[in-house]
């Protein structure tokens, strides 16, 4: 290396080498720090429950930044009982419960981006779809996966979990 190259390295190249080394070691990843030295990193998750005294080993929803992740919704009425009548009334109640949970936690059905549908009997998919389609504008359906299972909690026919963007 000639003296001219060494001079350039000392003036500007050394900074590039230091930054590259810090990135390589994961010490500088674009995280900004405030004047007190606190990192401005990824947002912390907020674990949300309608009943703060619940003993359930899961949260109703988890908010992380601008996203909301919902636990599976079931077709339970206000008394915690499954609505009678089969897949259609249970699907309607599930969608209403989903709507309430979204709104209680700062989102809405029009902000849902993804759903996971679990059916006790995959043959109920079309009946569920008829109900589901009424809750979203045509052509604005969330991405969705659907699975048939060998059983759902408490004998449920349908369970639906979603991810949504906050308002």
N, C-alpha and C positions, 0 to 999 in steps of 0.2 A: 504494500500500500504506500503510495507516495505521500508527501507532506500535505499536498492540496486536498487529497481525499480525507486524510485524517482531520484536517481543519473543518471540513464540511460535516464530518461525523460528530465532531465535538460541538459544533454550533447547532445543528438541527437534527442530525441523525441519531444522536444519543437519546433525545426525547422519544423518537420513534421506537428505538430499541427498548427503552424502559417501558413504554406503553405496551408494546407487543409482549414483553415479559410479564407484565402485570395481568394482561388478558389471558395469557397462557396459563398462569397460575391461578386464575379465577379471582384475583384480588381487585380487578377493575372491570366491572361488567356493565358500565354505563349507569350504575346506581349513583344517584346524586346524594349529597349530604348537605344538611342545613348548617347554619352557622354554629350550632351547638354540637355538630358532629353526628347527629342522628341520621340514619340511612332513610332515604325516600324509596324504599323497595316495594315489592308487591303488597297489595292490601291483605290484611289479616281476615280470615273467615269469621263471619258472625253466625252463630248457631241459634236458630229461631224456633220457638215453640209457642203455640197458642196457649198451652197450659204450662206455665213455668214450673209447676210441681210434678210434672210427668215423671214416671219411672221408666218409660220406654227407652230402650237402648239406641235411639236414633232421634234425629231432629226433624221437625216438620219441613223445615227449609234451611238452607245455608246460603248466605249472601256473601259473595266475594267480588269486590269491586263493583262493576256494573252488571254482574250476572247473579241469577237466583236459581238455585238447584233445589227442586222439590222432591220429597219422599213420595212413594207411591200413594195415590189416592184410591180410595175404595168407595163403593156405593152405600155408605153408611148414612143413616138419617141423624137428626139432632140428638137422638137418644142412644146412638151408637149401635143401632140395629140395622142389618141389611134390609133395604127396601124390597118388598115382595114383588113377584111378577115376572122374574126371569131377567134375561140379558138386557132388554130395552130399558125398563125402569132403572135397573142397576147402572147401566151406562149413563143415563141421564143424571142420576144422582152423583155419579163419579165426576162427570163434567161440571156439575154445579159446585161440588166440593173443590175441584181444581180451581175454578174461577174465584171462589171465595179465598182460597189459600193464596193465590197469586195477588189478589187485590189487598189482602191483609198485610202482605209483605212487600208492597211497592211495585207491583207489576200488573199485567193484565193478559187476557187471552191473545190479544193482537201482538203481544211481545214474545210469545212462545216460539222458540226456534227449533226445539227437538223434543221428542217424546219416546218413551219406551212403553209399549202396550203388552201386558201379560193377560192372556185369556185362559181360563180353566179348560175351555174347549175351543180350539182354533176354528172350528166350524161356526162359531159365533162372530167371526171377524166381520162379515158383511152386515150383520145386524148392528154391531158396534159402530161400523163406519157410517151407517145412516144417521146415527145420533151424533157422532163426532163431527161430521161434515156440517151440521147446523150451527156449530159453535165457532167456525172460522170462515172468513170470507172466501168465496170461490177463488181458486188459484193462489191462495195465501196460506197453504197448509204447512205446518212445521215438518221438518224431516222426522221420520218415524220408523221404528222397528217394531215388529209384532211377533210374539212367540206364544205358542200353546204350552201349557204346563201340565204337570201331573196333579196340581192342586195349588190353591191360593189360600192365604190366611182366612181362617174362620169360615171357609166354604164360599168365599167370594167367587164370582164369575169373571170379574174384570178388576185389574189394577193398572193404573196409569201414572207414570212419573214423567216430569218434564223439566226442561231447562228454559229459562226466559231471561230477557234483558230487562233491567229495571227501567222505570219511567224516568 
